[in-house]
Amino acid sequence: MNVNLVKTAVLQSLGVVAYTTIVALLMTNGDKIFGTMSTVLAGVAFLMFFILSVAIVGSLIVVKPLMLYLDSKKKEAVELLIYTISTLFIFTLIFLFILWLIK
């Protein structure tokens, strides 16, 4: 196990968790910030925000493994992607467990 790849995976996953937390806070407080909206513009804004989120999270997860892969470090690229997805899975389980505890 390459310790540097694991550290990178954890940092990438923490970046995803931080970004997701910011988005969740924004969505939870959306009515307070923007008020109630029932226009097409609200739907467009939500979809654009969703697309932006996919791009940001995708970049956090895929760019480094892709760079390694293009540098002919295919094994490391696959390992990093697996470590990152595994770390995200663990963080997801932790958040689900916390939700279960506070229900």
Secondary structure as the mmCIF struct_conf table of DSSP 4:
data_model
#
loop_
_struct_conf.conf_type_id
_struct_conf.id
_struct_conf.beg_label_comp_id
_struct_conf.beg_label_asym_id
_struct_conf.beg_label_seq_id
_struct_conf.end_label_comp_id
_struct_conf.end_label_asym_id
_struct_conf.end_label_seq_id
HELX_RH_AL_P HELX_RH_AL_P1 VAL A 3 THR A 28
TURN_TY1_P TURN_TY1_P1 ASN A 29 ASN A 29
HELX_RH_AL_P HELX_RH_AL_P2 GLY A 30 PHE A 34
BEND BEND1 THR A 39 THR A 39
HELX_RH_AL_P HELX_RH_AL_P3 VAL A 40 LEU A 70
TURN_TY1_P TURN_TY1_P2 ASP A 71 SER A 72
HELX_RH_AL_P HELX_RH_AL_P4 LYS A 74 ILE A 102
#
